[in-house]
Amino acid sequence: MKFVLDTSGRAFRETIAAGGIHLAKPSLGEFEQFVGCSLKDPKAQEDAAMEVVRSGRVDFLAVTMGREGALLAQASGPKRLPALKVDVRSAVGAGDSFLAAMTLALAGGAAPGEAFRWGVAAGTAAVLNPGTGLVRREDVERLFQVVVHGQGDEGASIR
């Protein structure tokens, strides 16, 4: 059985220290709290995330960064995806949607990079809905295609 971690603070620190984690998903703020410093520079973010993966305690570390996109650290190196340009109605549930889609894709046999793209698509789909509105599958599938094929100048009109 593979272990997925989504928590913060002391629980995050102690669980990472114990190891055996397949996928951990902190937000950038949670990750900065974990490392004990601000990580404004993308290179610093990547280095810190890769350090966690190289420790052998975590197979994959996905750091969600809101408007700055997301970062995936894995043994083969870091990968970044930009945030999609959408009309944000609420950020409630975006991180949870990201993690749920990534976990589902990994459980279904997707490669980590593909699962990461599903996560970005689902996180983006979550912000399209006001308040606690649920993510719609058709939005996730449509946005996955945008993540895979890129976002042209029409990006601002994605709804």
N, CA, C and O of each residue as an XYZ file, in Angstrom:
636
protein
N       0.846     -1.168      0.000
C       0.000      0.000      0.000
C       0.900      1.241      0.000
O       1.911      1.284      0.701
N       0.528      2.229     -0.778
C       1.315      3.449     -0.860
C       0.648      4.544     -0.043
O      -0.577      4.661     -0.010
N       1.485      5.349      0.621
C       0.998      6.367      1.544
C       1.061      7.747      0.901
O       2.091      8.140      0.354
N      -0.044      8.477      0.972
C      -0.143      9.844      0.452
C      -0.354     10.772      1.647
O      -1.190     10.512      2.512
N       0.417     11.858      1.679
C       0.395     12.781      2.819
C      -0.082     14.165      2.410
O       0.452     14.770      1.481
N      -1.095     14.658      3.116
C      -1.587     16.022      2.918
C      -1.898     16.603      4.288
O      -3.015     16.473      4.787
N      -0.917     17.235      4.885
C      -1.081     17.853      6.195
C      -0.085     18.994      6.292
O       0.550     19.349      5.299
N       0.055     19.566      7.463
C       0.987     20.690      7.618
C       1.563     20.682      9.028
O       1.197     19.863      9.871
N       2.480     21.626      9.255
C       3.035     21.832     10.579
C       3.747     20.620     11.134
O       4.465     19.909     10.431
N       3.523     20.407     12.429
C       4.197     19.319     13.149
C       3.880     17.956     12.535
O       4.768     17.114     12.404
N       2.634     17.738     12.164
C       2.245     16.451     11.575
C       3.016     16.195     10.278
O       3.440     15.069     10.016
N       3.196     17.237      9.471
C       3.955     17.102      8.226
C       5.409     16.756      8.538
O       5.965     15.811      7.977
N       6.020     17.528      9.436
C       7.437     17.310      9.792
C       7.665     15.889     10.306
O       8.582     15.200      9.858
N       6.838     15.462     11.237
C       7.036     14.155     11.857
C       6.788     13.009     10.882
O       7.477     11.989     10.925
N       5.814     13.178     10.016
C       5.529     12.114      9.051
C       6.629     12.028      8.003
O       7.031     10.930      7.617
N       7.119     13.167      7.541
C       8.244     13.162      6.597
C       9.458     12.498      7.256
O      10.145     11.696      6.624
N       9.717     12.826      8.498
C      10.863     12.246      9.212
C      10.741     10.726      9.304
O      11.750     10.022      9.255
N       9.524     10.218      9.436
C       9.310      8.769      9.526
C       9.530      8.083      8.186
O       9.920      6.916      8.140
N       9.283      8.802      7.096
C       9.521      8.259      5.764
C       8.439      7.305      5.300
O       7.386      7.179      5.924
N       8.722      6.633      4.187
C       7.773      5.681      3.618
C       6.614      6.334      2.897
O       5.551      5.730      2.757
N       6.805      7.566      2.436
C       5.721      8.327      1.814
C       5.858      8.263      0.295
O       6.917      8.563     -0.256
N       4.796      7.877     -0.360
C       4.807      7.821     -1.825
C       4.651      9.224     -2.412
O       5.407      9.621     -3.298
N       3.675      9.962     -1.916
C       3.391     11.303     -2.429
C       3.030     12.213     -1.260
O       2.164     11.884     -0.449
N       3.703     13.364     -1.183
C       3.354     14.398     -0.204
C       2.982     15.647     -0.978
O       3.624     15.970     -1.978
N       1.933     16.370     -0.521
C       1.476     17.554     -1.229
C       1.271     18.726     -0.275
O       0.164     18.935      0.222
N       2.310     19.478     -0.022
C       2.117     20.719      0.732
C       1.845     21.888     -0.216
O       2.197     21.841     -1.395
N       1.224     22.918      0.310
C       1.179     24.189     -0.419
C       2.553     24.833     -0.246
O       3.353     24.371      0.568
N       2.829     25.876     -0.989
C       4.125     26.541     -0.843
C       4.299     27.059      0.584
O       5.377     26.913      1.160
N       3.272     27.654      1.156
C       3.360     28.150      2.539
C       3.659     27.039      3.534
O       4.472     27.215      4.440
N       3.006     25.900      3.367
C       3.258     24.761      4.246
C       4.681     24.246      4.065
O       5.340     23.866      5.032
N       5.150     24.236      2.813
C       6.502     23.755      2.543
C       7.547     24.716      3.117
O       8.563     24.281      3.659
N       7.294     26.018      2.998
C       8.211     27.001      3.584
C       8.278     26.838      5.102
O       9.349     26.960      5.697
N       7.146     26.565      5.718
C       7.125     26.318      7.166
C       7.964     25.084      7.491
O       8.689     25.069      8.486
N       7.869     24.073      6.673
C       8.618     22.838      6.879
C      10.129     23.077      6.781
O      10.889     22.592      7.619
N      10.565     23.823      5.757
C      12.007     24.041      5.578
C      12.534     25.162      6.461
O      13.743     25.286      6.656
N      11.632     25.977      6.994
C      12.039     27.024      7.930
C      12.516     28.305      7.301
O      13.194     29.098      7.955
N      12.174     28.531      6.029
C      12.548     29.795      5.393
C      11.652     30.069      4.197
O      10.960     29.183      3.696
N      11.683     31.313      3.757
C      10.921     31.726      2.592
C      11.598     31.187      1.333
O      12.823     31.215      1.219
N      10.802     30.704      0.404
C      11.319     30.159     -0.853
C      10.710     30.925     -2.022
O       9.870     30.393     -2.748
N      11.127     32.160     -2.201
C      10.566     32.996     -3.266
C      11.141     32.642     -4.635
O      10.451     32.748     -5.649
N      12.392     32.225     -4.661
C      13.088     31.923     -5.905
C      12.738     30.509     -6.391
O      12.825     29.564     -5.608
N      12.347     30.342     -7.657
C      12.017     29.007     -8.160
C      13.142     27.982     -7.967
O      12.869     26.822     -7.659
N      14.380     28.392     -8.143
C      15.514     27.470     -7.947
C      15.584     27.015     -6.495
O      15.847     25.841     -6.230
N      15.356     27.918     -5.559
C      15.355     27.559     -4.138
C      14.219     26.583     -3.834
O      14.399     25.651     -3.051
N      13.062     26.787     -4.439
C      11.932     25.884     -4.256
C      12.287     24.484     -4.759
O      12.045     23.484     -4.083
N      12.867     24.437     -5.960
C      13.236     23.154     -6.551
C      14.305     22.451     -5.727
O      14.209     21.249     -5.478
N      15.320     23.191     -5.305
C      16.396     22.592     -4.504
C      15.861     22.014     -3.195
O      16.228     20.905     -2.807
N      15.004     22.758     -2.524
C      14.449     22.289     -1.251
C      13.570     21.055     -1.462
O      13.624     20.107     -0.679
N      12.763     21.072     -2.521
C      11.890     19.927     -2.806
C      12.715     18.693     -3.171
O      12.408     17.584     -2.734
N      13.756     18.889     -3.968
C      14.607     17.763     -4.359
C      15.363     17.195     -3.162
O      15.617     15.993     -3.100
N      15.716     18.045     -2.225
C      16.389     17.567     -1.013
C      15.505     16.586     -0.250
O      15.992     15.586      0.277
N      14.213     16.871     -0.192
C      13.273     15.971      0.489
C      13.204     14.634     -0.244
O      13.221     13.574      0.383
N      13.127     14.686     -1.575
C      13.056     13.449     -2.356
C      14.362     12.664     -2.235
O      14.343     11.445     -2.067
N      15.485     13.357     -2.321
C      16.789     12.672     -2.218
C      17.017     12.050     -0.841
O      17.853     11.159     -0.692
N      16.278     12.517      0.164
C      16.413     11.936      1.504
C      15.919     10.492      1.532
O      16.240      9.736      2.450
N      15.133     10.114      0.515
C      14.590      8.762      0.456
C      13.319      8.577      1.258
O      12.767      7.477      1.303
N      12.848      9.633      1.890
C      11.645      9.523      2.725
C      10.356      9.724      1.935
O       9.279      9.311      2.365
N      10.483     10.369      0.764
C       9.330     10.702     -0.067
C       9.681     10.366     -1.515
O      10.745     10.750     -2.000
N       8.794      9.654     -2.204
C       9.028      9.361     -3.619
C       8.740     10.583     -4.487
O       9.524     10.928     -5.372
N       7.611     11.229     -4.224
C       7.187     12.390     -5.003
C       6.715     13.485     -4.054
O       5.978     13.225     -3.103
N       7.146     14.701     -4.323
C       6.710     15.856     -3.542
C       6.099     16.852     -4.519
O       6.795     17.384     -5.384
N       4.806     17.105     -4.384
C       4.100     18.054     -5.246
C       3.769     19.282     -4.412
O       3.010     19.199     -3.446
N       4.338     20.415     -4.784
C       4.115     21.664     -4.062
C       3.180     22.526     -4.902
O       3.515     22.903     -6.025
N       2.012     22.834     -4.355
C       1.070     23.694     -5.067
C       1.329     25.143     -4.669
O       1.570     25.456     -3.504
N       1.270     26.035     -5.692
C       1.654     27.421     -5.461
C       0.642     28.426     -6.016
O       1.015     29.537     -6.393
N      -0.619     28.047     -6.067
C      -1.649     28.974     -6.512
C      -1.365     29.543     -7.890
O      -1.167     28.794     -8.847
N      -1.344     30.858     -7.992
C      -1.123     31.538     -9.283
C       0.239     31.247     -9.904
O       0.463     31.517    -11.084
N       1.145     30.696     -9.102
C       2.485     30.373     -9.600
C       2.574     28.950    -10.150
O       3.639     28.534    -10.605
N       1.475     28.201    -10.116
C       1.468     26.857    -10.663
C       1.817     25.815     -9.628
O       1.404     25.914     -8.473
N       2.577     24.817    -10.038
C       2.921     23.716     -9.145
C       4.283     23.150     -9.522
O       4.764     23.319    -10.643
N       4.882     22.482     -8.561
C       6.204     21.898     -8.697
C       6.128     20.435     -8.279
O       5.560     20.110     -7.237
N       6.700     19.557     -9.091
C       6.798     18.141     -8.751
C       8.266     17.783     -8.649
O       9.020     17.939     -9.609
N       8.669     17.305     -7.487
C      10.033     16.811     -7.298
C       9.978     15.291     -7.296
O       9.150     14.688     -6.613
N      10.871     14.679     -8.072
C      10.960     13.231     -8.172
C      12.411     12.866     -8.435
O      13.227     13.738     -8.735
N      12.737     11.592     -8.326
C      14.131     11.163     -8.456
C      14.770     11.642     -9.756
O      15.965     11.934     -9.783
N      13.997     11.725    -10.824
C      14.550     12.149    -12.117
C      14.736     13.660    -12.223
O      15.292     14.145    -13.208
N      14.280     14.402    -11.224
C      14.445     15.853    -11.218
C      13.127     16.575    -11.050
O      12.062     15.957    -11.039
N      13.206     17.902    -10.918
C      11.980     18.683    -10.718
C      11.258     18.967    -12.032
O      11.870     19.023    -13.099
N       9.957     19.142    -11.930
C       9.125     19.515    -13.072
C       8.162     20.590    -12.586
O       7.584     20.474    -11.505
N       7.997     21.629    -13.386
C       7.070     22.718    -13.065
C       5.976     22.792    -14.107
O       6.192     22.530    -15.290
N       4.800     23.154    -13.636
C       3.710     23.485    -14.545
C       3.161     24.838    -14.129
O       2.947     25.091    -12.943
N       2.934     25.707    -15.105
C       2.366     27.010    -14.762
C       0.885     26.878    -14.426
O       0.225     25.915    -14.817
N       0.387     27.849    -13.705
C      -1.055     27.895    -13.436
C      -1.756     28.262    -14.742
O      -1.233     29.039    -15.542
N      -2.926     27.704    -14.945
C      -3.719     28.079    -16.106
C      -4.399     29.415    -15.821
O      -4.795     29.690    -14.688
N      -4.527     30.226    -16.839
C      -5.181     31.527    -16.676
C      -6.687     31.329    -16.739
O      -7.247     31.056    -17.801
N      -7.330     31.470    -15.597
C      -8.782     31.303    -15.504
C      -9.360     32.399    -14.624
O      -8.639     33.082    -13.897
N     -10.669     32.551    -14.704
C     -11.366     33.461    -13.804
C     -11.571     32.722    -12.478
O     -12.414     31.830    -12.380
N     -10.803     33.098    -11.475
C     -10.864     32.428    -10.176
C     -12.083     32.909     -9.408
O     -12.257     34.109     -9.195
N     -12.927     31.970     -8.992
C     -14.119     32.312     -8.215
C     -13.929     31.981     -6.746
O     -14.524     32.622     -5.879
N     -13.091     30.968     -6.456
C     -12.807     30.581     -5.074
C     -11.641     29.597     -5.091
O     -11.537     28.768     -5.995
N     -10.768     29.691     -4.096
C      -9.651     28.742     -4.001
C      -9.986     27.565     -3.091
O      -9.156     26.678     -2.893
N     -11.193     27.553     -2.539
C     -11.596     26.483     -1.625
C     -11.554     25.139     -2.338
O     -12.194     24.958     -3.374
N     -10.810     24.213     -1.789
C     -10.759     22.861     -2.327
C      -9.797     22.644     -3.475
O      -9.707     21.531     -3.993
N      -9.070     23.677     -3.892
C      -8.171     23.515     -5.038
C      -7.054     22.519     -4.730
O      -6.767     21.646     -5.549
N      -6.424     22.638     -3.572
C      -5.350     21.715     -3.205
C      -5.851     20.295     -3.039
O      -5.192     19.343     -3.456
N      -7.020     20.152     -2.428
C      -7.602     18.823     -2.249
C      -7.957     18.201     -3.598
O      -7.748     17.007     -3.810
N      -8.492     19.012     -4.505
C      -8.830     18.511     -5.842
C      -7.572     18.108     -6.599
O      -7.546     17.081     -7.278
N      -6.522     18.932     -6.475
C      -5.236     18.611     -7.088
C      -4.768     17.236     -6.617
O      -4.444     16.367     -7.427
N      -4.736     17.050     -5.304
C      -4.219     15.810     -4.739
C      -5.102     14.615     -5.093
O      -4.592     13.533     -5.385
N      -6.401     14.799     -5.069
C      -7.310     13.698     -5.400
C      -7.081     13.226     -6.832
O      -7.004     12.024     -7.082
N      -6.972     14.157     -7.766
C      -6.772     13.784     -9.172
C      -5.406     13.135     -9.381
O      -5.287     12.156    -10.118
N      -4.387     13.673     -8.738
C      -3.050     13.102     -8.897
C      -3.005     11.694     -8.318
O      -2.425     10.791     -8.920
N      -3.606     11.510     -7.165
C      -3.635     10.195     -6.521
C      -4.415      9.195     -7.366
O      -3.978      8.059     -7.550
N      -5.558      9.611     -7.876
C      -6.371      8.731     -8.714
C      -5.608      8.323     -9.965
O      -5.638      7.158    -10.362
N      -4.927      9.276    -10.585
C      -4.158      8.967    -11.798
C      -3.018      7.996    -11.490
O      -2.804      7.037    -12.232
N      -2.288      8.238    -10.403
C      -1.201      7.322    -10.021
C      -1.748      5.924     -9.731
O      -1.162      4.926    -10.149
N      -2.869      5.856     -9.018
C      -3.473      4.558     -8.690
C      -3.928      3.829     -9.948
O      -3.963      2.599     -9.981
N      -4.274      4.589    -10.978
C      -4.707      4.003    -12.242
C      -3.552      3.640    -13.163
O      -3.769      3.165    -14.278
N      -2.316      3.864    -12.699
C      -1.150      3.474    -13.490
C      -0.515      4.583    -14.309
O       0.403      4.324    -15.088
N      -0.984      5.812    -14.150
C      -0.394      6.923    -14.898
C       1.037      7.178    -14.439
O       1.378      6.957    -13.277
N       1.856      7.638    -15.353
C       3.212      8.060    -15.011
C       3.114      9.303    -14.131
O       2.133     10.041    -14.221
N       4.109      9.548    -13.286
C       4.053     10.714    -12.392
C       3.813     12.049    -13.116
O       3.044     12.878    -12.629
N       4.446     12.262    -14.247
C       4.246     13.517    -14.976
C       2.816     13.694    -15.454
O       2.268     14.795    -15.393
N       2.213     12.614    -15.928
C       0.815     12.670    -16.358
C      -0.095     12.903    -15.158
O      -1.024     13.708    -15.226
N       0.167     12.205    -14.067
C      -0.636     12.390    -12.854
C      -0.538     13.832    -12.369
O      -1.525     14.408    -11.912
N       0.643     14.407    -12.471
C       0.863     15.807    -12.086
C       0.004     16.735    -12.946
O      -0.583     17.687    -12.432
N      -0.072     16.467    -14.241
C      -0.914     17.279    -15.137
C      -2.387     17.153    -14.765
O      -3.127     18.136    -14.809
N      -2.816     15.936    -14.395
C      -4.203     15.761    -13.935
C      -4.448     16.574    -12.674
O      -5.516     17.163    -12.506
N      -3.457     16.605    -11.786
C      -3.591     17.392    -10.565
C      -3.786     18.868    -10.858
O      -4.661     19.510    -10.277
N      -2.976     19.409    -11.754
C      -3.105     20.825    -12.115
C      -4.470     21.088    -12.742
O      -5.106     22.098    -12.443
N      -4.916     20.194    -13.599
C      -6.231     20.367    -14.234
C      -7.345     20.376    -13.190
O      -8.241     21.218    -13.251
N      -7.300     19.455    -12.241
C      -8.353     19.377    -11.221
C      -8.292     20.558    -10.258
O      -9.331     21.089     -9.864
N      -7.095     20.970     -9.878
C      -6.964     22.145     -9.015
C      -7.521     23.387     -9.694
O      -8.173     24.219     -9.064
N      -7.253     23.496    -10.987
C      -7.777     24.629    -11.748
C      -9.294     24.549    -11.854
O      -9.984     25.558    -11.708
N      -9.812     23.353    -12.109
C     -11.268     23.188    -12.202
C     -11.948     23.605    -10.905
O     -13.057     24.138    -10.927
N     -11.293     23.367     -9.785
C     -11.881     23.727     -8.491
C     -12.048     25.231     -8.343
O     -13.026     25.681     -7.745
N     -11.122     26.015     -8.869
C     -11.206     27.468     -8.681
C     -12.231     28.112     -9.605
O     -12.534     29.296     -9.460
N     -12.763     27.355    -10.545
C     -13.799     27.882    -11.432
C     -15.148     28.002    -10.731
O     -16.032     28.725    -11.191
N     -15.302     27.290     -9.615
C     -16.581     27.240     -8.916
C     -16.588     28.158     -7.698
O     -15.594     28.239     -6.977
N     -17.697     28.847     -7.466
C     -17.772     29.700     -6.282
C     -17.893     28.877     -5.006
O     -18.499     27.805     -5.001
N     -17.314     29.386     -3.932
C     -17.450     28.772     -2.614
C     -16.989     27.338     -2.577
O     -15.862     27.012     -2.952
N     -17.885     26.486     -2.115
C     -17.542     25.070     -1.968
C     -18.127     24.229     -3.091
O     -18.348     23.030     -2.919
N     -18.382     24.851     -4.243
C     -18.912     24.106     -5.387
C     -17.990     22.966     -5.772
O     -16.769     23.102     -5.696
N     -18.554     21.857     -6.181
C     -17.777     20.678     -6.515
C     -17.137     20.802     -7.893
O     -17.655     21.470     -8.788
N     -16.008     20.142     -8.030
C     -15.308     20.071     -9.308
C     -16.139     19.218    -10.257
O     -16.685     18.185     -9.871
N     -16.222     19.670    -11.501
C     -16.959     18.908    -12.505
C     -15.972     18.138    -13.380
O     -14.987     18.693    -13.867
N     -16.251     16.871    -13.567
C     -15.366     16.001    -14.352
C     -15.081     16.582    -15.732
O     -13.938     16.557    -16.190
N     -16.104     17.102    -16.393
C     -15.901     17.641    -17.748
C     -14.939     18.833    -17.740
O     -14.197     19.033    -18.702
N     -14.946     19.617    -16.673
C     -13.987     20.716    -16.559
C     -12.560     20.182    -16.413
O     -11.628     20.688    -17.039
N     -12.408     19.156    -15.580
C     -11.077     18.573    -15.373
C     -10.550     17.997    -16.686
O      -9.397     18.231    -17.047
N     -11.380     17.256    -17.392
C     -10.943     16.644    -18.652
C     -10.595     17.708    -19.698
O      -9.613     17.562    -20.425
N     -11.380     18.758    -19.776
C     -11.112     19.849    -20.721
C      -9.822     20.566    -20.347
O      -8.997     20.849    -21.216
N      -9.643     20.860    -19.077
C      -8.447     21.569    -18.622
C      -7.197     20.702    -18.733
O      -6.102     21.222    -18.947
N      -7.348     19.391    -18.591
C      -6.208     18.489    -18.793
C      -5.662     18.659    -20.208
O      -4.448     18.678    -20.412
N      -6.551     18.779    -21.172
C      -6.110     18.979    -22.562
C      -5.353     20.303    -22.714
O      -4.390     20.385    -23.477
N      -5.782     21.319    -21.999
C      -5.078     22.607    -22.033
C      -3.694     22.456    -21.407
O      -2.716     22.990    -21.929
N      -3.606     21.733    -20.294
C      -2.316     21.510    -19.643
C      -1.378     20.765    -20.592
O      -0.205     21.119    -20.712
N      -1.891     19.742    -21.261
C      -1.068     18.913    -22.145
C      -0.650     19.679    -23.399
O       0.507     19.603    -23.814
N      -1.564     20.401    -23.991
C      -1.301     21.029    -25.280
C      -0.927     22.498    -25.199
O      -0.621     23.115    -26.219
N      -0.946     23.060    -24.011
C      -0.578     24.457    -23.853
C      -1.771     25.373    -23.910
O      -2.868     24.995    -24.321
N      -1.521     26.570    -23.489
C      -2.563     27.584    -23.384
C      -2.132     28.779    -24.213
O      -1.143     29.438    -23.894
N      -2.856     29.053    -25.254
C      -2.519     30.200    -26.098
C      -3.067     31.484    -25.513
O      -3.357     31.562    -24.319
N      -3.206     32.470    -26.343
C      -3.713     33.769    -25.910
C      -5.159     33.690    -25.419
O      -5.633     34.582    -24.716
N      -5.843     32.630    -25.790
C      -7.225     32.478    -25.337
C      -7.313     32.087    -23.885
O      -8.418     31.990    -23.352
N      -6.187     31.856    -23.213
C      -6.161     31.373    -21.846
C      -7.026     32.152    -20.891
O      -7.658     31.557    -20.018
N      -7.078     33.471    -21.026
C      -7.855     34.286    -20.096
C      -9.348     34.013    -20.208
O     -10.107     34.353    -19.300
N      -9.785     33.399    -21.319
C     -11.209     33.170    -21.494
C     -11.648     31.782    -21.006
O     -12.824     31.436    -21.120
N     -10.726     30.993    -20.469
C     -11.116     29.675    -19.972
C     -12.068     29.849    -18.807
O     -11.782     30.587    -17.865
N     -13.192     29.173    -18.871
C     -14.195     29.260    -17.812
C     -14.657     27.882    -17.429
O     -15.506     27.737    -16.549
